[in-house]
Every structure is written in structure tokens, then in C-alpha cells.
């Protein structure tokens, strides 16, 4: 891959904002089980480094307005979010706790950060490794502080690449959905969005790409239950390649609607396909980076809207672990957050969001440029479509907490976007 000459030219200004970025390694120790599959997989080492990648946005040099923190992990428990927000806000004056958005890349090759039930009933509830959890919190807080110390003025450009490297894993058989995990020949006809939306942030003085934010809607499951090494899966190789090709100090990957989408080839024991997929996504971005258009950057504000789901009676063992102590009068309370940068909005989804719903948010948003940040601020399971509710399948029957999730989420997401 080669960076085009146009990509390095100073972009036309669409407004200037302060931005600080940081990335810090966050590798787990050997021993804690890797989360994401029923198989027991104690971590035997690190296949590729796990990171905390952070961007802190400000309307002025002394006014941190909002922060985006993305970690290489499966989920983000609400309790961890609250702790990081509280600690970081105390140490960085001006940054409000509610203005910090924390998301996961959803790799299935990292230790759990929240309790879950073992596949073996006699083992009961498995709790996260306390040392790993504590170190990760410290790293996230340190990354926020480091990012703001390194802030500089930036402009931004928005573009979209495309890559058909995934498929809709829900295949209808007599009207009922079943999962077909792989589709190497591209035969599945279910909804799939090939877009790779990305934002390049350029140093205001030189035009050099300082940071890049890119999203893709596909489960990071190129590595399967046979893998026992910590790895960020394809998102890790994707951002590493983007940093190399663009010269950006930090590249950040977000999930943009991947709940029902798998890689064409997945569940492998070794990272060959993870590396191949990540680099292919980077090439798709680099082919269009010179076409990215300037977007205005005017502010750095955050808005949060409450969201609640009715919890069904038979949620199952997996969901039980997610909602322990959080159900009140048959409802679970969570939230949707929007970070507004003037010409770009980042709106959160507190779980695994179906690709179709993410597309509906972007198309219905009152703001021109909207990116969905999945797996952000909470982990309430699969957020599925109304159509999927009738089709059933794993995501609806075993991975969710409610019988209806699309309408409540869409309503809260659009309210949050409208209020910024």
C-alpha cells in the first residue's frame, strides 16, 4: 500500500478543533480465560498487542470537551465505565464524566471484564481477573491524560471506503434464522453494509495526518475457540496498517454495526486471516483517502439520553450475568451518548448492534455526518431488529435481554443526536 500524494497535502480548512491522541499497550497476564467462546481458554501469551486508544477533543487549548476511549476487549461493563469516568474527570479539570465515551473493539481474544457463567454449570459464575481489570482502568485514565497533554489544532476530512469482507451470518430456513458462521464463497443474501467510514484529522499548520478514526461493521472472529493467545483480531492489524500508511500518530477503530455480521472466513486457530483482513481494510481506505471531503469542526460537546429495555422473564444464564443487580420493575436502565464535533457526531450503542439498525441511525440522523460507535459505555447484549424478533435465532433467543430492542434504541439515539 502507498499513501497517495494528495493525502499528504494540506487540506482545505473546514474549521479547527483541538485534539489530543494517545495509545498505550494493555496486554493481559498469562492465565486469565479469554472471553468470547464457550471453550475454556486460559491466555497462553500475546499474539498481537492489545491497546487503549484515545482521542480527547476540545473547543480550546484549555477546554477538554469530550473523549473517546477504545479498548481491545469483548465488552465494556457499565461499572468499569463509571469508574474510569469518575477517576479521569477528577484528574483532568474541565472534562465532565458524562462526556467520556468508552468502547470496545469486541475482539473475542481478550480476558473478560465482567462476570459470566462458565459453560460448565458446576463452575458457576466466573469473575474477571482483578489485577487485569485494575491495570486496564489505570491505563485508560493515563491514556486520557496523556492525550490531552499532546493536544494540537486539527482540521478534518470525512471519507468512505468499501470492502466486502463480511457476510450476514443469519440464514433463514423456513422463516427461522440459524447461524451459518462462514461464507467463503459469498452466497449469503442477508443485509451487509460494506462501507468503511473514516475521518482523517490533520495538523492545522502542516496538513499532515495526525490521527484517523475508522469504522467497520463485522465481528472480530477471524480467530476462533482454538486460539489461546490474546489478540486484537482484524481491528488491531487494521489500525496498525493505517498508522503505517498514513503516518498518523494514532489510528482508532470503532465497530459500526456488527452484531449479525461475520468475516467471510473465520474461527481460525492462527492469525493469518486476521492479518489479511486488517490489511485489506486499510488498503480500501487508502484507495479513497484522497477523496475525503473537508468537514467543519466547531465544538466538542456531549449529550446523554436515558434508554431502558424491558427484561424478558427467561433471559438465560449468559444474560443473567450481564444484568445482575440492575433490573428494576422488569426494566434495565442504560443510556445513549452523542459526542458532537460540529460537523461530525459519534453516537453510542450499549451492546451488539445489528447492522441494519446502525444504517437506520445514520440515515435518520438530524446531523449530516454521523458515525455509530457500537459496544460503548455498557454491555446489554444483542440489540436486534424487529424483523429478527420474529425470526428468532441465537442473537434473539440466547444473546439478548428483551423481546423488543430496535424501537427503544432508535428513539434514544435520535433524541441524543437531536439534542446536541
Number of C-alpha atoms within 10 A of each C-alpha: 14 10 17 15 8 11 19 17 14 16 23 14 17 17 18 22 26 26 30 25 29 27 25 17 16 21 21 22 15 14 13 19 22 28 26 21 14 12 15 16 21 18 21 16 15 18 16 15 16 24 23 26 26 30 27 28 31 26 20 17 15 12 15 24 23 28 30 21 23 25 28 29 28 25 30 26 24 19 12 19 20 16 13 21 22 16 15 22 19 13 13 15 11 14 21 19 20 17 23 28 25 27 33 26 28 28 28 27 31 29 29 24 22 21 18 19 19 17 15 11 9 8 9 12 16 14 14 17 18 11 11 18 17 12 13 22 20 15 20 28 22 18 24 28 20 19 21 25 15 13 22 22 21 27 28 30 26 21 20 20 23 17 17 14 21 27 30 28 24 25 18 16 9 7 10 13 20 16 14 14 20 20 18 14 8 13 10 18 12 13 15 24 22 17 18 20 20 24 24 26 25 27 22 22 11 13 19 21 26 26 26 26 18 27 25 25 30 27 25 26 26 26 26 20 19 14 21 22 23 29 28 30 31 29 31 25 23 25 23 18 21 29 19 16 16 24 17 19 15 23 28 31 24 25 28 30 29 26 25 28 26 26 26 23 20 21 20 16 15 16 23 13 21 27 18 14 24 21 22 19 26 26 22 17 23 20 16 16 24 18 15 19 16 20 23 17 22 17 22 26 21 25 19 21 17 14 17 15 21 18 20 14 10 12 18 14 17 19 21 15 17 21 18 9 9 11 13 10 7 12 15 18 14 18 20 27 28 31 29 26 23 19 20 23 23 18 29 27 30 27 27 27 29 26 24 18 21 22 17 11 20 18 13 14 21 14 17 13 16 22 25 26 31 30 33 31 28 26 24 26 24 24 31 28 19 14 9 18 18 13 19 17 18 14 22 23 17 17 20 25 28 25 19 20 21 20 15 14 24 20 14 20 26 20 20 23 26 13 13 18
